[in-house]
């Protein structure tokens, strides 16, 4: 068993989460300290500029210069690793690995015979040099090269937790980040996973556009509005929903255009209903779970959670109900995945990403002597 620190910076660009666990890449022997660094306004602006440059590039021609954004990631992630080590009462030499997801700036799913493309920026070598610890990074590229979606990757960690805690199956775990994805766990079958559609991404973008705020705190804006049936129907016509899983999304694949004619509250209510109904439709394809656990920032939105329950007929529960750490779950997942990379164990399966065979994806950077 090794002490490993996992790091996750999501598409919301709000900050980076870090979590320490002790694991061999199969069982989790200990859940250690966790922390979060909220990006400053200047850091967020640099990262958003990298996303904007990536969207304009779209994998055509010369890749943009991401060095400024990678410097922000190295500095913020490295400082957070040090903070978690201090909080744990450990020293850097006690930490075997750091699992460094980096920042997704562009993701294009496979289309027909064409493999997908994905780009997570983050200088693993620089982070290894800063922390003095081996860093596992670039988790998604090998999966994409093998014909997979490159996402979701936390699925096998969800399965490991559920098995270790002996949770009753079938079970659905819904991650409500910028994009929503579902993990489906059933007896005597491999885990299944795919992106279901937007989660907080469109709601956040709406709040930023209309109110200059980062998100709809506690769903208060949506709670004051009414769902517009025509706008919701237009949103549901997006071609993504006709695709057969496995499938994945970029946060920026969807537009606010169908709700632009609505008032602030009605737009928020309609976008929240859109997330709830697309999650419900995805789970309905898989079966009837005995329980639905929700992780990610969206679980803090009571309006979204209520709408999901109404749409699914099973009220989702925050993962804290089973003792999981919802604010740290993805960071834990990348710590666990880092241990699997070091052990040569699969990090994705055909049933979780559509990759052609079980794949161990990731690269290891060692500190310079």
LINDA-V205338 format. One record per residue. N is the residue number from 1. RES is the residue in three letters. SS is DSSP state (h for helix, s for strand, l for the rest). BURIAL is # if it has 24 or more other ideal C-beta (glycine too) atoms within 12 Angstrom, else .. D_LAST is the distance of its C-alpha to the last C-alpha in Angstrom with 1 decimal. Layout:
N/RES/SS/BURIAL/D_LAST, N/RES/SS/BURIAL/D_LAST
//
This chain:
1/UNK/l/./24.9, 2/UNK/s/#/21.7, 3/UNK/s/#/21.4, 4/UNK/s/#/20.7, 5/UNK/s/#/21.2, 6/UNK/s/#/23.1, 7/UNK/s/#/23.7, 8/UNK/s/#/26.8, 9/UNK/s/#/28.2, 10/UNK/l/#/31.7, 11/UNK/l/#/34.0, 12/UNK/l/#/35.9, 13/UNK/l/#/33.1, 14/UNK/l/#/33.9, 15/UNK/s/#/30.5, 16/UNK/s/#/27.7, 17/UNK/s/#/28.0, 18/UNK/s/#/25.4, 19/UNK/s/#/26.2, 20/UNK/s/#/24.7, 21/UNK/s/#/26.1, 22/UNK/s/#/25.6, 23/UNK/s/#/26.2, 24/UNK/l/#/25.8, 25/UNK/l/#/26.7, 26/UNK/l/./30.3, 27/UNK/l/./31.6, 28/UNK/s/#/30.6, 29/UNK/s/./30.7, 30/UNK/s/./30.0, 31/UNK/s/#/30.2, 32/UNK/s/#/28.2, 33/UNK/s/#/28.0, 34/UNK/s/#/28.3, 35/UNK/s/#/28.5, 36/UNK/s/#/29.3, 37/UNK/s/#/28.5, 38/UNK/s/./31.5, 39/UNK/l/#/30.8, 40/UNK/l/./32.4, 41/UNK/h/./35.0, 42/UNK/h/./32.8, 43/UNK/h/#/30.0, 44/UNK/h/#/32.6, 45/UNK/h/./34.2, 46/UNK/h/#/31.0, 47/UNK/h/#/30.4, 48/UNK/h/#/34.1, 49/UNK/h/#/34.0, 50/UNK/h/#/31.3, 51/UNK/h/#/33.6, 52/UNK/h/./36.6, 53/UNK/h/#/34.9, 54/UNK/h/#/33.9, 55/UNK/h/./37.5, 56/UNK/h/./38.9, 57/UNK/h/./36.6, 58/UNK/l/./37.5, 59/UNK/l/./35.3, 60/UNK/l/./37.5, 61/UNK/l/./36.4, 62/UNK/l/./33.2, 63/UNK/l/./30.9, 64/UNK/l/#/30.8, 65/UNK/l/./27.9, 66/UNK/l/#/26.3, 67/UNK/h/./23.6, 68/UNK/h/./25.4, 69/UNK/h/#/25.8, 70/UNK/h/#/22.2, 71/UNK/h/#/21.2, 72/UNK/h/#/23.7, 73/UNK/h/#/22.4, 74/UNK/h/#/18.8, 75/UNK/h/#/20.1, 76/UNK/h/#/22.7, 77/UNK/h/#/20.9, 78/UNK/h/#/17.9, 79/UNK/h/#/20.4, 80/UNK/h/#/22.4, 81/UNK/h/#/19.6, 82/UNK/h/#/19.2, 83/UNK/h/#/23.0, 84/UNK/h/#/23.4, 85/UNK/h/#/21.0, 86/UNK/h/./23.1, 87/UNK/h/./26.3, 88/UNK/h/#/25.4, 89/UNK/l/./24.8, 90/UNK/l/#/21.4, 91/UNK/l/./17.9, 92/UNK/h/#/14.8, 93/UNK/h/./13.8, 94/UNK/h/./17.3, 95/UNK/s/#/16.8, 96/UNK/s/#/16.0, 97/UNK/s/#/16.3, 98/UNK/s/#/17.5, 99/UNK/s/#/20.3, 100/UNK/s/#/20.5, 101/UNK/l/#/23.9, 102/UNK/l/#/23.7, 103/UNK/s/#/27.0, 104/UNK/s/#/29.8, 105/UNK/s/#/31.4, 106/UNK/s/#/33.6, 107/UNK/s/#/34.8, 108/UNK/s/#/37.6, 109/UNK/l/#/39.0, 110/UNK/l/#/40.1, 111/UNK/s/./43.6, 112/UNK/l/./45.8, 113/UNK/l/./44.2, 114/UNK/s/./41.5, 115/UNK/l/#/38.1, 116/UNK/l/#/36.7, 117/UNK/s/#/34.0, 118/UNK/s/#/31.6, 119/UNK/s/#/28.9, 120/UNK/s/#/26.6, 121/UNK/s/#/24.4, 122/UNK/l/#/21.1, 123/UNK/l/#/17.6, 124/UNK/h/#/15.6, 125/UNK/h/./12.4, 126/UNK/h/#/13.1, 127/UNK/h/#/14.0, 128/UNK/h/#/10.9, 129/UNK/h/./9.0, 130/UNK/h/#/12.1, 131/UNK/h/#/12.4, 132/UNK/l/./9.1, 133/UNK/l/#/11.2, 134/UNK/l/#/11.8, 135/UNK/s/#/14.5, 136/UNK/s/#/17.6, 137/UNK/s/#/19.6, 138/UNK/l/#/22.4, 139/UNK/l/#/24.7, 140/UNK/l/#/27.9, 141/UNK/h/#/27.6, 142/UNK/h/#/28.0, 143/UNK/h/#/31.0, 144/UNK/h/#/32.6, 145/UNK/h/./32.0, 146/UNK/l/#/33.8, 147/UNK/l/#/36.8, 148/UNK/l/#/36.0, 149/UNK/l/#/36.4, 150/UNK/l/#/32.8, 151/UNK/l/#/34.3, 152/UNK/l/#/35.0, 153/UNK/l/#/31.9, 154/UNK/l/#/32.6, 155/UNK/h/#/35.5, 156/UNK/h/#/34.1, 157/UNK/h/#/32.8, 158/UNK/h/#/36.3, 159/UNK/h/#/37.6, 160/UNK/h/#/35.4, 161/UNK/h/#/36.4, 162/UNK/h/#/40.1, 163/UNK/h/./40.0, 164/UNK/h/./38.4, 165/UNK/l/./40.9, 166/UNK/l/./43.7, 167/UNK/l/#/45.0, 168/UNK/l/./48.2, 169/UNK/l/#/48.1, 170/UNK/l/#/48.8, 171/UNK/s/#/46.5, 172/UNK/s/#/45.3, 173/UNK/s/#/42.2, 174/UNK/s/#/42.4, 175/UNK/s/#/39.5, 176/UNK/s/#/41.0, 177/UNK/l/#/38.3, 178/UNK/l/#/38.8, 179/UNK/s/#/39.9, 180/UNK/s/#/41.5, 181/UNK/s/#/40.7, 182/UNK/s/#/42.2, 183/UNK/s/#/41.0, 184/UNK/s/#/44.0, 185/UNK/s/#/43.9, 186/UNK/l/./46.9, 187/UNK/l/./47.8, 188/UNK/l/./47.2, 189/UNK/l/./45.5, 190/UNK/l/./42.0, 191/UNK/l/#/40.9, 192/UNK/s/#/42.1, 193/UNK/s/#/40.6, 194/UNK/s/#/41.1, 195/UNK/s/#/41.3, 196/UNK/s/#/44.7, 197/UNK/s/#/44.9, 198/UNK/s/#/44.1, 199/UNK/l/#/43.6, 200/UNK/l/#/42.9, 201/UNK/h/#/41.9, 202/UNK/h/#/45.4, 203/UNK/h/#/46.6, 204/UNK/h/#/43.8, 205/UNK/h/#/44.5, 206/UNK/h/#/48.2, 207/UNK/h/#/47.7, 208/UNK/h/#/45.4, 209/UNK/h/./48.1, 210/UNK/h/#/51.1, 211/UNK/h/./50.1, 212/UNK/l/./46.8, 213/UNK/l/./45.3, 214/UNK/l/#/42.2, 215/UNK/l/#/44.1, 216/UNK/l/#/47.4, 217/UNK/h/./46.9, 218/UNK/h/./48.6, 219/UNK/h/#/50.4, 220/UNK/h/#/52.8, 221/UNK/h/#/53.5, 222/UNK/h/#/54.1, 223/UNK/h/./56.3, 224/UNK/l/./58.7, 225/UNK/l/#/59.0, 226/UNK/l/./60.8, 227/UNK/l/#/59.4, 228/UNK/l/#/60.8, 229/UNK/h/./61.8, 230/UNK/h/./61.9, 231/UNK/h/#/58.5, 232/UNK/h/#/57.0, 233/UNK/h/./58.7, 234/UNK/h/./57.3, 235/UNK/h/#/53.7, 236/UNK/h/#/54.3, 237/UNK/l/./55.3, 238/UNK/l/#/51.7, 239/UNK/h/./51.1, 240/UNK/h/#/48.0, 241/UNK/h/#/50.3, 242/UNK/h/./52.2, 243/UNK/l/#/49.1, 244/UNK/l/./48.6, 245/UNK/l/#/45.4, 246/UNK/l/#/42.5, 247/UNK/l/#/42.0, 248/UNK/l/#/39.7, 249/UNK/l/#/39.9, 250/UNK/l/#/38.3, 251/UNK/h/#/39.2, 252/UNK/h/#/41.0, 253/UNK/h/#/43.2, 254/UNK/l/#/46.1, 255/UNK/l/./48.2, 256/UNK/l/#/50.2, 257/UNK/h/./53.1, 258/UNK/h/#/55.3, 259/UNK/h/#/55.4, 260/UNK/l/./55.5, 261/UNK/l/./59.3, 262/UNK/l/#/59.0, 263/UNK/l/./58.8, 264/UNK/h/#/55.6, 265/UNK/h/#/56.5, 266/UNK/h/#/58.0, 267/UNK/h/#/55.0, 268/UNK/h/#/52.7, 269/UNK/h/#/55.0, 270/UNK/h/#/55.2, 271/UNK/h/#/51.5, 272/UNK/h/#/50.9, 273/UNK/h/#/53.6, 274/UNK/h/#/52.0, 275/UNK/h/#/48.7, 276/UNK/h/#/50.8, 277/UNK/h/#/53.0, 278/UNK/h/#/50.3, 279/UNK/h/#/48.3, 280/UNK/h/#/51.6, 281/UNK/h/#/52.5, 282/UNK/h/#/49.2, 283/UNK/h/#/49.6, 284/UNK/h/./53.3, 285/UNK/h/./52.2, 286/UNK/h/#/50.3, 287/UNK/l/./52.9, 288/UNK/l/./54.0, 289/UNK/l/#/51.2, 290/UNK/l/./52.2, 291/UNK/s/#/49.6, 292/UNK/s/#/47.6, 293/UNK/s/#/44.5, 294/UNK/s/#/43.1, 295/UNK/s/#/39.6, 296/UNK/l/#/38.1, 297/UNK/h/#/39.6, 298/UNK/h/#/43.0, 299/UNK/h/#/43.8, 300/UNK/h/#/44.4, 301/UNK/l/#/47.2, 302/UNK/h/#/50.4, 303/UNK/h/#/52.4, 304/UNK/h/#/50.0, 305/UNK/h/#/49.9, 306/UNK/h/#/53.7, 307/UNK/h/#/54.2, 308/UNK/h/#/52.0, 309/UNK/h/./54.0, 310/UNK/h/./57.2, 311/UNK/h/#/56.1, 312/UNK/h/#/54.8, 313/UNK/l/./57.3, 314/UNK/l/#/54.4, 315/UNK/l/./53.0, 316/UNK/l/#/49.2, 317/UNK/s/#/47.5, 318/UNK/s/#/44.3, 319/UNK/h/#/41.6, 320/UNK/h/./41.7, 321/UNK/h/./45.0, 322/UNK/h/#/43.2, 323/UNK/l/./40.5, 324/UNK/l/#/37.8, 325/UNK/l/#/35.8, 326/UNK/l/#/37.0, 327/UNK/l/#/34.9, 328/UNK/l/#/31.7, 329/UNK/h/#/32.7, 330/UNK/h/#/30.8, 331/UNK/h/#/27.6, 332/UNK/h/#/28.1, 333/UNK/h/#/28.8, 334/UNK/h/#/25.5, 335/UNK/h/#/23.7, 336/UNK/h/#/26.0, 337/UNK/h/#/25.5, 338/UNK/h/#/21.7, 339/UNK/h/#/22.3, 340/UNK/h/#/24.8, 341/UNK/h/#/22.4, 342/UNK/h/#/20.0, 343/UNK/h/#/23.1, 344/UNK/l/./24.6, 345/UNK/l/#/27.6, 346/UNK/l/#/29.7, 347/UNK/l/#/29.2, 348/UNK/s/#/32.5, 349/UNK/l/#/35.8, 350/UNK/h/#/38.7, 351/UNK/h/#/40.7, 352/UNK/h/#/38.2, 353/UNK/h/#/37.2, 354/UNK/l/#/39.3, 355/UNK/l/#/36.5, 356/UNK/l/./37.9, 357/UNK/l/./36.3, 358/UNK/l/#/33.9, 359/UNK/s/#/30.6, 360/UNK/l/#/27.0, 361/UNK/l/#/25.5, 362/UNK/l/#/22.0, 363/UNK/s/#/18.6, 364/UNK/s/#/15.3, 365/UNK/s/#/12.2, 366/UNK/l/./8.8, 367/UNK/l/./6.3, 368/UNK/l/./3.8, 369/UNK/l/./0.0
//
